[in-house]
Amino acid sequence: MNLDDVPIVKSDDRRGMLYVVCSVSDGSGNGKLVLRASYGAKLHENVLLGFSLEELADSGLDVVCLAGGFMYVDLAVKGIFIWGQSGNYGREPRGETVKLLREAYPDCEIIVDRSPFVRK
């Protein structure tokens, strides 16, 4: 697997998910930001581990988690709501998350709540 094979956003597309924003690089100076979200994850670490251990296993790509938060997806009404932050990974400027989601879901409205809700 190379860097181009890694989707920018991968999500369960269900309501009430944890997400992480990660930097993925190939060790040659090439990299990109990606977002991973999971409905079943209890912690942001679980989302990160699923991504790094399952999706990128044996790829040779490096992953660094930059931030985490919460996401509610309702594709029926074409809306995505993001809020909060990870207690362990913090919150990145929401512009990066919005940019990733707009690329993956161009028909959806992205709503951002800037409340300081933190979950460890």
Backbone as JSON Lines, residues from 0, in Angstrom:
{"i":0,"aa":"M","n":[0.85,-1.18,0.0],"ca":[0.0,0.0,0.0],"c":[0.89,1.24,0.0]}
{"i":1,"aa":"N","n":[0.54,2.2,-0.83],"ca":[1.26,3.47,-0.8],"c":[0.32,4.58,-0.32]}
{"i":2,"aa":"L","n":[0.87,5.74,-0.15],"ca":[0.12,6.87,0.41],"c":[-1.13,7.21,-0.41]}
{"i":3,"aa":"D","n":[-1.05,7.09,-1.72],"ca":[-2.19,7.4,-2.58],"c":[-3.36,6.44,-2.38]}
{"i":4,"aa":"D","n":[-3.09,5.26,-1.84],"ca":[-4.13,4.25,-1.62],"c":[-4.92,4.49,-0.33]}
{"i":5,"aa":"V","n":[-4.46,5.4,0.5],"ca":[-5.11,5.66,1.78],"c":[-6.22,6.69,1.57]}
{"i":6,"aa":"P","n":[-7.49,6.29,1.78],"ca":[-8.6,7.25,1.63],"c":[-8.49,8.4,2.62]}
{"i":7,"aa":"I","n":[-8.9,9.58,2.2],"ca":[-8.83,10.76,3.06],"c":[-9.78,10.62,4.26]}
{"i":8,"aa":"V","n":[-10.97,10.1,4.02],"ca":[-11.94,9.89,5.1],"c":[-12.46,8.47,5.01]}
{"i":9,"aa":"K","n":[-12.51,7.83,6.16],"ca":[-13.13,6.51,6.26],"c":[-13.97,6.52,7.52]}
{"i":10,"aa":"S","n":[-15.27,6.22,7.35],"ca":[-16.22,6.36,8.43],"c":[-17.28,5.28,8.33]}
{"i":11,"aa":"D","n":[-17.87,4.96,9.47],"ca":[-19.01,4.03,9.49],"c":[-20.27,4.68,8.93]}
{"i":12,"aa":"D","n":[-20.24,6.01,8.76],"ca":[-21.4,6.78,8.3],"c":[-22.64,6.52,9.14]}
{"i":13,"aa":"R","n":[-22.43,6.48,10.43],"ca":[-23.55,6.28,11.35],"c":[-23.57,7.42,12.36]}
{"i":14,"aa":"R","n":[-24.66,7.5,13.04],"ca":[-24.82,8.58,14.01],"c":[-23.98,8.32,15.26]}
{"i":15,"aa":"G","n":[-23.38,9.36,15.78],"ca":[-22.66,9.28,17.04],"c":[-21.36,8.51,16.99]}
{"i":16,"aa":"M","n":[-20.35,9.07,16.38],"ca":[-19.06,8.39,16.26],"c":[-17.94,9.2,16.88]}
{"i":17,"aa":"L","n":[-16.89,8.49,17.28],"ca":[-15.64,9.13,17.65],"c":[-14.8,9.23,16.39]}
{"i":18,"aa":"Y","n":[-14.02,10.31,16.28],"ca":[-13.13,10.41,15.12],"c":[-11.76,10.9,15.55]}
{"i":19,"aa":"V","n":[-10.77,10.58,14.73],"ca":[-9.41,11.1,14.91],"c":[-8.93,11.67,13.58]}
{"i":20,"aa":"V","n":[-8.11,12.71,13.65],"ca":[-7.44,13.26,12.49],"c":[-5.97,12.9,12.64]}
{"i":21,"aa":"C","n":[-5.42,12.27,11.6],"ca":[-4.04,11.77,11.66],"c":[-3.24,12.28,10.47]}
{"i":22,"aa":"S","n":[-1.95,12.37,10.71],"ca":[-1.0,12.63,9.64],"c":[-0.41,11.28,9.25]}
{"i":23,"aa":"V","n":[-0.45,10.98,7.95],"ca":[0.11,9.74,7.44],"c":[1.25,10.12,6.49]}
{"i":24,"aa":"S","n":[2.41,9.49,6.67],"ca":[3.55,9.81,5.81],"c":[4.27,8.53,5.39]}
{"i":25,"aa":"D","n":[5.02,8.68,4.31],"ca":[5.7,7.51,3.75],"c":[7.19,7.48,4.06]}
{"i":26,"aa":"G","n":[7.68,8.37,4.89],"ca":[9.09,8.38,5.25],"c":[9.98,9.09,4.24]}
{"i":27,"aa":"S","n":[9.42,9.53,3.12],"ca":[10.19,10.25,2.09],"c":[9.79,11.71,2.02]}
{"i":28,"aa":"G","n":[9.12,12.2,3.05],"ca":[8.69,13.58,3.05],"c":[7.31,13.8,2.48]}
{"i":29,"aa":"N","n":[6.66,12.74,2.0],"ca":[5.3,12.84,1.47],"c":[4.31,12.47,2.57]}
{"i":30,"aa":"G","n":[3.23,13.23,2.65],"ca":[2.24,12.93,3.66],"c":[0.91,13.6,3.37]}
{"i":31,"aa":"K","n":[-0.07,13.23,4.17],"ca":[-1.39,13.86,4.06],"c":[-2.15,13.65,5.35]}
{"i":32,"aa":"L","n":[-3.18,14.48,5.53],"ca":[-4.08,14.34,6.67],"c":[-5.22,13.42,6.28]}
{"i":33,"aa":"V","n":[-5.65,12.6,7.24],"ca":[-6.79,11.72,7.03],"c":[-7.67,11.76,8.27]}
{"i":34,"aa":"L","n":[-8.92,11.38,8.09],"ca":[-9.87,11.31,9.19],"c":[-10.42,9.9,9.24]}
{"i":35,"aa":"R","n":[-10.48,9.34,10.44],"ca":[-11.08,8.03,10.65],"c":[-12.1,8.15,11.75]}
{"i":36,"aa":"A","n":[-13.29,7.56,11.54],"ca":[-14.37,7.61,12.52],"c":[-14.96,6.23,12.7]}
{"i":37,"aa":"S","n":[-15.37,5.95,13.94],"ca":[-15.93,4.63,14.24],"c":[-17.09,4.76,15.2]}
{"i":38,"aa":"Y","n":[-18.17,4.08,14.87],"ca":[-19.36,4.06,15.7],"c":[-19.15,3.22,16.96]}
{"i":39,"aa":"G","n":[-18.46,2.1,16.81],"ca":[-18.31,1.16,17.91],"c":[-17.19,1.46,18.88]}
{"i":40,"aa":"A","n":[-16.35,2.42,18.58],"ca":[-15.2,2.71,19.43],"c":[-15.64,3.35,20.74]}
{"i":41,"aa":"K","n":[-15.04,2.91,21.83],"ca":[-15.33,3.51,23.13],"c":[-14.37,4.65,23.46]}
{"i":42,"aa":"L","n":[-13.18,4.6,22.85],"ca":[-12.15,5.61,23.08],"c":[-11.54,6.04,21.75]}
{"i":43,"aa":"H","n":[-10.99,7.24,21.72],"ca":[-10.31,7.7,20.5],"c":[-9.12,6.79,20.17]}
{"i":44,"aa":"E","n":[-8.49,6.24,21.2],"ca":[-7.38,5.32,20.98],"c":[-7.81,4.1,20.16]}
{"i":45,"aa":"N","n":[-9.05,3.65,20.38],"ca":[-9.56,2.5,19.63],"c":[-9.68,2.81,18.14]}
{"i":46,"aa":"V","n":[-10.08,4.04,17.82],"ca":[-10.17,4.45,16.42],"c":[-8.78,4.47,15.8]}
{"i":47,"aa":"L","n":[-7.83,5.05,16.53],"ca":[-6.45,5.13,16.05],"c":[-5.84,3.73,15.87]}
{"i":48,"aa":"L","n":[-6.04,2.86,16.84],"ca":[-5.49,1.51,16.74],"c":[-6.1,0.73,15.58]}
{"i":49,"aa":"G","n":[-7.4,0.88,15.38],"ca":[-8.04,0.22,14.24],"c":[-7.44,0.68,12.93]}
{"i":50,"aa":"F","n":[-7.16,1.97,12.84],"ca":[-6.57,2.53,11.63],"c":[-5.14,2.05,11.44]}
{"i":51,"aa":"S","n":[-4.32,2.23,12.47],"ca":[-2.9,1.94,12.31],"c":[-2.59,0.45,12.28]}
{"i":52,"aa":"L","n":[-3.3,-0.35,13.06],"ca":[-3.0,-1.78,13.13],"c":[-3.72,-2.62,12.08]}
{"i":53,"aa":"E","n":[-4.91,-2.2,11.69],"ca":[-5.66,-2.99,10.72],"c":[-5.52,-2.45,9.3]}
{"i":54,"aa":"E","n":[-5.88,-1.2,9.12],"ca":[-5.9,-0.62,7.77],"c":[-4.49,-0.44,7.19]}
{"i":55,"aa":"L","n":[-3.56,-0.04,8.03],"ca":[-2.21,0.24,7.53],"c":[-1.19,-0.84,7.88]}
{"i":56,"aa":"A","n":[-1.64,-1.98,8.36],"ca":[-0.73,-3.05,8.75],"c":[0.23,-3.39,7.61]}
{"i":57,"aa":"D","n":[1.5,-3.49,7.94],"ca":[2.55,-3.87,6.99],"c":[2.66,-2.94,5.78]}
{"i":58,"aa":"S","n":[2.17,-1.71,5.9],"ca":[2.23,-0.78,4.76],"c":[3.53,0.0,4.73]}
{"i":59,"aa":"G","n":[4.19,0.11,5.88],"ca":[5.4,0.93,5.96],"c":[5.1,2.4,6.14]}
{"i":60,"aa":"L","n":[3.84,2.76,6.24],"ca":[3.46,4.17,6.42],"c":[3.46,4.51,7.91]}
{"i":61,"aa":"D","n":[3.82,5.75,8.22],"ca":[3.84,6.24,9.59],"c":[2.58,7.02,9.88]}
{"i":62,"aa":"V","n":[2.04,6.85,11.09],"ca":[0.81,7.54,11.5],"c":[1.05,8.29,12.8]}
{"i":63,"aa":"V","n":[0.61,9.54,12.82],"ca":[0.64,10.35,14.04],"c":[-0.75,10.93,14.22]}
{"i":64,"aa":"C","n":[-1.35,10.66,15.38],"ca":[-2.67,11.23,15.67],"c":[-2.49,12.67,16.12]}
{"i":65,"aa":"L","n":[-3.22,13.57,15.47],"ca":[-3.12,15.0,15.77],"c":[-4.23,15.48,16.69]}
{"i":66,"aa":"A","n":[-5.4,14.86,16.6],"ca":[-6.54,15.34,17.37],"c":[-7.7,14.37,17.26]}
{"i":67,"aa":"G","n":[-8.71,14.6,18.07],"ca":[-9.9,13.77,18.01],"c":[-11.12,14.57,18.4]}
{"i":68,"aa":"G","n":[-12.27,14.0,18.13],"ca":[-13.53,14.66,18.47],"c":[-14.69,13.71,18.27]}
{"i":69,"aa":"F","n":[-15.87,14.29,18.16],"ca":[-17.1,13.52,18.01],"c":[-17.82,13.97,16.75]}
{"i":70,"aa":"M","n":[-18.5,13.04,16.12],"ca":[-19.14,13.33,14.84],"c":[-20.48,12.62,14.78]}
{"i":71,"aa":"Y","n":[-21.47,13.33,14.29],"ca":[-22.82,12.78,14.09],"c":[-23.12,12.94,12.6]}
{"i":72,"aa":"V","n":[-23.34,11.83,11.93],"ca":[-23.58,11.85,10.49],"c":[-25.02,11.45,10.22]}
{"i":73,"aa":"D","n":[-25.72,12.25,9.44],"ca":[-27.07,11.91,8.99],"c":[-27.13,12.16,7.49]}
{"i":74,"aa":"L","n":[-26.83,11.12,6.73],"ca":[-26.79,11.25,5.27],"c":[-28.18,11.45,4.67]}
{"i":75,"aa":"A","n":[-29.22,11.06,5.4],"ca":[-30.59,11.26,4.89],"c":[-30.91,12.74,4.73]}
{"i":76,"aa":"V","n":[-30.4,13.56,5.65],"ca":[-30.63,15.01,5.56],"c":[-29.39,15.74,5.09]}
{"i":77,"aa":"K","n":[-28.35,14.97,4.74],"ca":[-27.09,15.52,4.23],"c":[-26.46,16.49,5.21]}
{"i":78,"aa":"G","n":[-26.32,16.02,6.45],"ca":[-25.71,16.85,7.48],"c":[-24.7,16.08,8.31]}
{"i":79,"aa":"I","n":[-23.63,16.77,8.69],"ca":[-22.62,16.22,9.57],"c":[-22.34,17.26,10.65]}
{"i":80,"aa":"F","n":[-22.42,16.83,11.9],"ca":[-22.22,17.7,13.05],"c":[-20.97,17.23,13.78]}
{"i":81,"aa":"I","n":[-20.01,18.12,14.01],"ca":[-18.79,17.76,14.74],"c":[-18.66,18.64,15.98]}
{"i":82,"aa":"W","n":[-18.14,18.04,17.06],"ca":[-18.0,18.77,18.31],"c":[-16.96,18.1,19.2]}
{"i":83,"aa":"G","n":[-16.61,18.79,20.27],"ca":[-15.77,18.24,21.31],"c":[-14.34,17.97,20.9]}
{"i":84,"aa":"Q","n":[-13.64,17.29,21.82],"ca":[-12.26,16.96,21.57],"c":[-11.87,15.74,22.38]}
{"i":85,"aa":"S","n":[-10.81,15.11,21.98],"ca":[-10.27,13.97,22.7],"c":[-9.48,14.47,23.9]}
{"i":86,"aa":"G","n":[-9.65,13.81,25.04],"ca":[-8.87,14.15,26.21],"c":[-7.4,13.83,26.06]}
{"i":87,"aa":"N","n":[-7.09,12.86,25.22],"ca":[-5.69,12.46,25.01],"c":[-5.04,13.15,23.82]}
{"i":88,"aa":"Y","n":[-5.81,13.42,22.78],"ca":[-5.23,13.97,21.55],"c":[-5.58,15.43,21.3]}
{"i":89,"aa":"G","n":[-6.51,15.98,22.07],"ca":[-6.87,17.38,21.92],"c":[-7.73,17.64,20.69]}
{"i":90,"aa":"R","n":[-7.8,18.92,20.32],"ca":[-8.63,19.33,19.18],"c":[-7.8,20.17,18.23]}
{"i":91,"aa":"E","n":[-7.82,19.78,16.98],"ca":[-7.12,20.56,15.96],"c":[-8.0,21.72,15.53]}
{"i":92,"aa":"P","n":[-7.45,22.7,14.84],"ca":[-8.33,23.72,14.29],"c":[-9.39,23.05,13.43]}
{"i":93,"aa":"R","n":[-10.63,23.34,13.69],"ca":[-11.74,22.66,13.01],"c":[-11.69,22.81,11.49]}
{"i":94,"aa":"G","n":[-10.98,23.79,11.0],"ca":[-10.88,23.97,9.55],"c":[-10.34,22.74,8.84]}
{"i":95,"aa":"E","n":[-9.38,22.05,9.45],"ca":[-8.81,20.84,8.83],"c":[-9.84,19.73,8.76]}
{"i":96,"aa":"T","n":[-10.58,19.53,9.85],"ca":[-11.62,18.5,9.86],"c":[-12.69,18.81,8.84]}
{"i":97,"aa":"V","n":[-13.13,20.06,8.8],"ca":[-14.17,20.47,7.84],"c":[-13.68,20.26,6.41]}
{"i":98,"aa":"K","n":[-12.43,20.62,6.13],"ca":[-11.88,20.45,4.79],"c":[-11.89,18.97,4.36]}
{"i":99,"aa":"L","n":[-11.48,18.09,5.26],"ca":[-11.47,16.65,4.96],"c":[-12.89,16.14,4.71]}
{"i":100,"aa":"L","n":[-13.83,16.54,5.56],"ca":[-15.22,16.09,5.42],"c":[-15.86,16.64,4.15]}
{"i":101,"aa":"R","n":[-15.57,17.89,3.81],"ca":[-16.14,18.47,2.58],"c":[-15.65,17.74,1.34]}
{"i":102,"aa":"E","n":[-14.41,17.3,1.37],"ca":[-13.87,16.56,0.23],"c":[-14.56,15.19,0.09]}
{"i":103,"aa":"A","n":[-14.81,14.55,1.22],"ca":[-15.42,13.22,1.2],"c":[-16.94,13.26,1.04]}
{"i":104,"aa":"Y","n":[-17.57,14.33,1.54],"ca":[-19.03,14.47,1.5],"c":[-19.4,15.83,0.91]}
{"i":105,"aa":"P","n":[-19.19,16.04,-0.37],"ca":[-19.41,17.37,-0.95],"c":[-20.87,17.84,-0.9]}
{"i":106,"aa":"D","n":[-21.81,16.92,-0.77],"ca":[-23.22,17.3,-0.75],"c":[-23.76,17.55,0.65]}
{"i":107,"aa":"C","n":[-22.93,17.37,1.67],"ca":[-23.39,17.53,3.05],"c":[-23.03,18.89,3.63]}
{"i":108,"aa":"E","n":[-23.9,19.36,4.5],"ca":[-23.61,20.56,5.28],"c":[-22.82,20.13,6.51]}
{"i":109,"aa":"I","n":[-21.73,20.82,6.8],"ca":[-20.91,20.51,7.95],"c":[-21.18,21.57,9.01]}
{"i":110,"aa":"I","n":[-21.63,21.14,10.18],"ca":[-21.95,22.05,11.28],"c":[-20.92,21.82,12.38]}
{"i":111,"aa":"V","n":[-20.33,22.9,12.88],"ca":[-19.28,22.81,13.9],"c":[-19.76,23.46,15.18]}
{"i":112,"aa":"D","n":[-19.67,22.71,16.27],"ca":[-19.93,23.24,17.61],"c":[-18.57,23.43,18.28]}
{"i":113,"aa":"R","n":[-18.29,24.61,18.73],"ca":[-16.98,24.9,19.3],"c":[-16.96,24.76,20.83]}
{"i":114,"aa":"S","n":[-17.9,23.99,21.37],"ca":[-17.92,23.8,22.82],"c":[-16.69,23.03,23.26]}
{"i":115,"aa":"P","n":[-16.29,23.2,24.53],"ca":[-15.06,22.56,25.0],"c":[-15.26,21.14,25.53]}
{"i":116,"aa":"F","n":[-16.35,20.47,25.17],"ca":[-16.6,19.12,25.67],"c":[-15.39,18.23,25.44]}
{"i":117,"aa":"V","n":[-14.91,17.59,26.51],"ca":[-13.72,16.73,26.42],"c":[-14.08,15.36,26.97]}
{"i":118,"aa":"R","n":[-13.63,14.34,26.27],"ca":[-13.8,12.97,26.77],"c":[-12.43,12.31,26.76]}
{"i":119,"aa":"K","n":[-12.09,11.68,27.85],"ca":[-10.79,11.01,27.95],"c":[-10.86,9.59,27.5]}
